[in-house]
Amino acid sequence: MFKFNFNVDSEEAEVLDDKKCVDQEPESAESVECYDSEMIIVEEKHFENLDIYRATCTTAEYGDLEMSYLLAGCVGEILKDKGTDIKQAEEKHSDLIPGVYEGGAKIWECTEDLLQYMARNPESNIFQEKRILDMGCGAGLLGVYTLLKGGTVEFQDYNKDVLETITIPNVLLNLADSKEEIQSNLGRVSFYSGDWSKYAELTKDDEKFDIILTSETIYNPNNYKKLADVFKRKLKKDGQILLAAKIYYFGVGGGLRTFEEYLANDKTFDSKSVSQSASDVHREILEIRFKENVQ
Ligand SMILES: C[S@@+](CC[C@H](N)C(=O)[O-])C[C@H]1O[C@@H](n2cnc3c(N)ncnc32)[C@H](O)[C@@H]1O
């Protein structure tokens, strides 16, 4: 299987995939105006379909945790209004329309890798009372995992549609059982849409994060500066980033080695590979921290 030139053929990827995409060249990202950032407040309308979400969601276990989440295919089935950006991508049978829809409506393979990694290494991944950013969150499973482990989590995605129709439902599904309990826990979550550069600017005065998690966000080298800027502006000096990605994204040019090279030239962060996938599609997890001499 080969999709949006993101090479995908592992068994586990199949499980998490919505199988809706077809081979195609991504459109040019040049001259695309990016979306402004906006805080999305959870309100009454987000609770309307909660019973349907509960009836249609799937569950998966990671270590001692059970998480519930919507499968992208099901979202399409149950939602009448899933938003214009997701609809456009579906109509074009595309995983990506640069600057319009950036792939957040489905769950990508490296999210599974990072969930497994965190579950395998609970002693080095403590989220209790930590402030966490799920950057380019899509369905938000990384953030949901850390939320269930006691963290306070900010979910950030390019598309407001994705946050409203997939991420927020997934968070509500896991936050608590009753609506009242969910509402009383909403202080532990926040949601921001928009481009990384705009998000960093909008939230510049907020408390920084102990941990940034990000999966499959380095496919486009044009965005490396924006990504690194978010890391610089939003991570505490002793904070940690876990970044999961494929070694190479065919057709789009980005990949882990290229991103590592960018970081090395930038001289702000140290990075090391902490996990490698054994499948045909090479994937890795990087741990990234500020260099000791960076103030
Ligand atoms: C391939 S999807 C991966 C989604 C999710 N992390 C996963 O692994 O399933 C890339 C994600 O990065 C976000 N993203 C891409 N470019 C972005 C940008 N310039 N600003 C903000 N978010 C962006 C998208 O909205 C999308 O959710």
The ligand as a Tripos MOL2 file, in Angstrom:
@<TRIPOS>MOLECULE
LIG
   27    29     1     0     0
SMALL
NO_CHARGES

@<TRIPOS>ATOM
      1 C1          0.2580   13.5290    9.0840 C.3       1 LIG1
      2 S1         -0.7420   14.3470   10.2630 S.3       1 LIG1
      3 C2         -0.3170   13.4660   11.7630 C.3       1 LIG1
      4 C3         -1.4220   13.5160   12.7700 C.3       1 LIG1
      5 C4         -1.1480   12.8150   14.0810 C.3       1 LIG1
      6 N1         -0.0620   13.4300   14.8110 N.3       1 LIG1
      7 C5         -0.8970   11.3480   13.8840 C.2       1 LIG1
      8 O1          0.2480   10.9060   14.0170 O.co2     1 LIG1
      9 O2         -1.8430   10.6110   13.6310 O.co2     1 LIG1
     10 C6          0.1540   15.8830   10.4750 C.3       1 LIG1
     11 C7         -0.4100   16.7680   11.5540 C.3       1 LIG1
     12 O3          0.3560   17.9490   11.7060 O.3       1 LIG1
     13 C8         -0.4750   19.0750   11.6530 C.3       1 LIG1
     14 N2          0.2140   20.1220   10.8890 N.ar      1 LIG1
     15 C9          0.8650   19.9840    9.7120 C.ar      1 LIG1
     16 N3          1.3730   21.1470    9.2920 N.ar      1 LIG1
     17 C10         1.0210   22.0630   10.2250 C.ar      1 LIG1
     18 C11         1.2600   23.4600   10.3620 C.ar      1 LIG1
     19 N4          1.9390   24.1590    9.4630 N.pl3     1 LIG1
     20 N5          0.7800   24.0730   11.4600 N.ar      1 LIG1
     21 C12         0.0910   23.3790   12.3930 C.ar      1 LIG1
     22 N6         -0.1710   22.0550   12.3290 N.ar      1 LIG1
     23 C13         0.2900   21.4050   11.2530 C.ar      1 LIG1
     24 C14        -1.7130   18.6350   10.9020 C.3       1 LIG1
     25 O4         -2.8780   19.3440   11.2310 O.3       1 LIG1
     26 C15        -1.8130   17.1690   11.2370 C.3       1 LIG1
     27 O5         -2.6170   16.9000   12.3200 O.3       1 LIG1
@<TRIPOS>BOND
     1     1     2 1
     2     2     3 1
     3     2    10 1
     4     3     4 1
     5     4     5 1
     6     5     6 1
     7     5     7 1
     8     7     8 2
     9     7     9 1
    10    10    11 1
    11    11    12 1
    12    11    26 1
    13    12    13 1
    14    13    14 1
    15    13    24 1
    16    14    15 ar
    17    14    23 ar
    18    15    16 ar
    19    16    17 ar
    20    17    18 ar
    21    17    23 ar
    22    18    19 1
    23    18    20 ar
    24    20    21 ar
    25    21    22 ar
    26    22    23 ar
    27    24    25 1
    28    24    26 1
    29    26    27 1
@<TRIPOS>SUBSTRUCTURE
     1 LIG1         1 GROUP 0 **** ****
